[in-house]
């Protein structure tokens, strides 16, 4: 093989190697981002996590996707007692959120001071926006993850000392949260 052919061959394989390295780096970044989103959101469905990564939704942003419904359910009755706050934080701990994390600190702050209603409206708009980029199955899975966590908080805070039925106000908030996905999924 002459030197010119050798250089062309080397250049061809160099370009292929560089492309493979870029793909490997992108895959590693995607896995890291997916893991971070899982940790901050409590979302465990692989398909939903992959879709959130594909939509370039950052872990810092997805915190609001997971926390706002929990906060709204916790505040549904107009106040949060110490036992209810502790139970909510314990429930969130079970989702794997570390006490040292920013999202945990944000949740504590929101449990101390009720966020403005505009936060829930912004959340509904946000869900609607990301759901326009998802198919029906992905929306259903995301809704299931969010709703199961919100219902867990309602069950923790429902009734007397967390024992009993979910209150009318909590049911209303759960319905508002669920309807955000129904509307985004074309009324299904």
N, C-alpha and C positions, 0 to 999 in steps of 0.2 A: 504494500500500500504506500503510495507516495505521501509526502508530507502535507500536501494540500488536502488530500482526502482525509488524512488523519486529523488535521485541524478542524475540518468540517464535522467529522464524527465527534471529536471532543466537544466542540461547541454545541452540537445537538444534545449530547448526553448531559452537558453542564446545564443547559436550559431545562431539560427534563428533571434533573436533580433539584434545581432551584424551585421548580413548580411543585414537586413532591414535598419539599421542605415547607413551602408556603401553605400547602394543603394540610400538612401535619400540624403546623403551628395554629392554623385556623381551627382545626378539629380540637386541639388541646384547649384553646381559648373558649370554644363553644362548651366543652365539657366543664370547664371552670365556671363559666357564667351560669350554666344550668345548675350546677351544684350550689352556687351562691343564691340563685333565685329560690331553689328548694329550701335552703336554710332560712332565708328571711321571710318566706311566704307561708310555709307549711303546706305548699302544694307538692304532691308526690307523684302525680300522673306524668309519666315520661313524655307522652304525646303533647300534653299541655305545656310542659317545661320546654320542650324543643320548639314549639310554636312561639312561645314568649321570647326565646333566644332569637329565632328567625325574624321576629318583628322588631328586633333590636331594643327590647325592653330591658332596661338595666335593673339590677338587684335593688338599687336605691329607690327606684320608682315603684317596683312591684310591692314594696313594703306597704304602701298606701292601699294597694289592691287587696291585701290580706287584712290589714289592721282596721280600716275604716268600718267595715261591717261589724267587726267585733265590738268596737267602741260604741257604735250606734245602738247595738243590741244591749250593751251594758247600761247605757244611759236611757234606754227606752222608758223607764218608769220615772224619769226626771231627776233621779239622784243615784249615787253609788255609795253604799255603806262600806265600812272597812272590811267586813267579812266578804262582801260581794267583790270588792276590789282584789282582795287576797285570792279569792277563788278564781277570778278571771285571770290573774297573773299565773296562778298554779296551772290552770288549763292551758295557757299559752306556753308555759314551760314544757308541758307534755308534748306540744307540737315541735319542740326542739329549739326554741328561741332562747339564746343565752342571755342571762341577766346583764352582761357587760355590753351587749349589742346596742346599737343606736336605735333600732326598731323597738326594742324592749323599753328603752328610756322614753322614746316617743309615746309608746302605749301608756306608760306610767303617767306621763304628763297629761295625756288625754283623759285618763281615768280620774285625775285630780280636778281638771277644768274642762267642762263640756265644750267640745268644739262647736263652732258656729254651724248652722244648718247648711250653709254654703259648701261645707266640706262634703256632705253627703251628696249634694247636687253635683259637685265636681266629680265625685267618685262615679256616679251614675253616668255622667257624660264620658268619663274615661273608659268605663266598661263598654259602653256603647261603641266607642271608637275602636278599641282593640278587637271587639267581637265582629266588626265589619271585615276584619282581615282573617277571620277564622271560619272554618266550616261548622256545620251544625253539631257534629260529634265533638269537636274541640270545645265549642261553647258549652255543650252539655257537661263535659268533664270538668271544665273550669268552674261552672256553676255548682256542680256537685261538691267540689273541693271547698269553695268559699262558703256555701250554704251549710255544709256539715260542721265547719268551724264556728259559724255564727249560731247554729242551733246548739252546739256544745255550750257556748256562753249563755244562751237563753236558758238552757237546762240547769246550768250552774246557778244562775241568778233567779230562776223562776220559783214561785211559791215562797213559803216561809223557810228561811235558812237553806234555800236551794232545794227544798223538798216540796214537791207539788207541781202544779201546772204552770205552763208558761203563761205570763200575763197577756192581757189583750194588747197592751202597748208593744210588748215584745213581738207578738204575732204580727202586728201591723208593720213593724220595722222589718221583720223577716220577709213579709210579703213585698215590701218596697224593694228590698235587696234582690229577691227572686225575680221580680218583674223587670228589673234592669236587664237581666239576661233574656227573659222572654221577649221583651221589646227588641233587643239586639238580635235575637234569633228569628225575627220576622213573625212574632206572635205565636210561636210554637209553645 
